[in-house]
Amino acid sequence: MTKQKPRQSLAGFSLYRGLGTSIYVLFIIRIINRFGDFVQLLLVLILTGKLNLTPAQAGFFVSLSVAA
């Protein structure tokens, strides 16, 4: 039998093994935060495309959601 090499795409992740739990928690939290940013983009598209609001009105609503 031949020894299989690790997949090349996962080879770079070996650097991150053995890090503390707090690092992994921060990583997950940052991913969730970025999903929130994506939701704001979708909110603008829905407000302008489906509800026919002007860009200024959509910007106002997004500003309110950021401030909340």
C-alpha positions as CSV (number, residue, x, y, z in Angstrom):
1,M,0.0,0.0,0.0
2,T,1.1,3.5,-0.7
3,K,1.0,6.2,1.9
4,Q,-1.5,8.9,0.9
5,K,-0.4,12.5,1.1
6,P,-2.7,15.0,2.9
7,R,-4.8,17.0,0.6
8,Q,-3.1,20.1,-0.5
9,S,-6.0,22.4,0.2
10,L,-6.0,21.3,3.9
11,A,-2.2,21.4,4.4
12,G,-2.3,25.1,5.3
13,F,-4.7,24.6,8.2
14,S,-2.2,22.5,10.2
15,L,-0.7,25.8,11.4
16,Y,-3.9,26.5,13.4
17,R,-4.0,23.2,15.3
18,G,-3.4,23.5,19.0
19,L,-4.5,27.1,19.3
20,G,-6.5,28.1,22.4
21,T,-10.2,27.7,22.6
22,S,-10.6,31.5,22.8
23,I,-9.1,31.9,19.4
24,Y,-11.6,29.5,17.9
25,V,-14.5,31.2,19.7
26,L,-13.3,34.6,18.3
27,F,-13.1,33.1,14.8
28,I,-16.7,31.8,14.9
29,I,-18.0,35.1,16.3
30,R,-16.3,37.0,13.5
31,I,-17.9,34.8,10.9
32,I,-21.3,35.3,12.5
33,N,-20.6,39.1,12.5
34,R,-19.8,39.0,8.8
35,F,-23.1,37.3,8.0
36,G,-24.8,40.3,9.7
37,D,-23.0,42.6,7.2
38,F,-24.3,40.5,4.4
39,V,-27.8,40.8,5.7
40,Q,-27.6,44.5,5.5
41,L,-26.6,44.3,1.9
42,L,-29.6,42.1,1.2
43,L,-31.8,44.6,3.1
44,V,-30.8,47.3,0.7
45,L,-31.5,45.2,-2.3
46,I,-34.9,44.2,-1.0
47,L,-35.9,47.7,-0.1
48,T,-34.9,49.2,-3.4
49,G,-35.8,46.3,-5.7
50,K,-39.0,44.9,-4.2
51,L,-40.4,47.8,-2.2
52,N,-39.4,50.5,-4.6
53,L,-37.8,52.8,-2.1
54,T,-35.3,55.3,-3.2
55,P,-31.6,54.8,-2.3
56,A,-31.8,57.6,0.2
57,Q,-34.8,55.9,2.0
58,A,-33.1,52.5,1.9
59,G,-29.9,54.1,3.3
60,F,-31.9,55.7,6.1
61,F,-33.4,52.3,7.1
62,V,-30.0,50.6,7.0
63,S,-28.6,53.4,9.1
64,L,-31.3,52.8,11.7
65,S,-30.5,49.1,11.7
66,V,-26.8,49.8,12.3
67,A,-27.6,52.3,15.1
68,A,-29.9,49.8,16.9
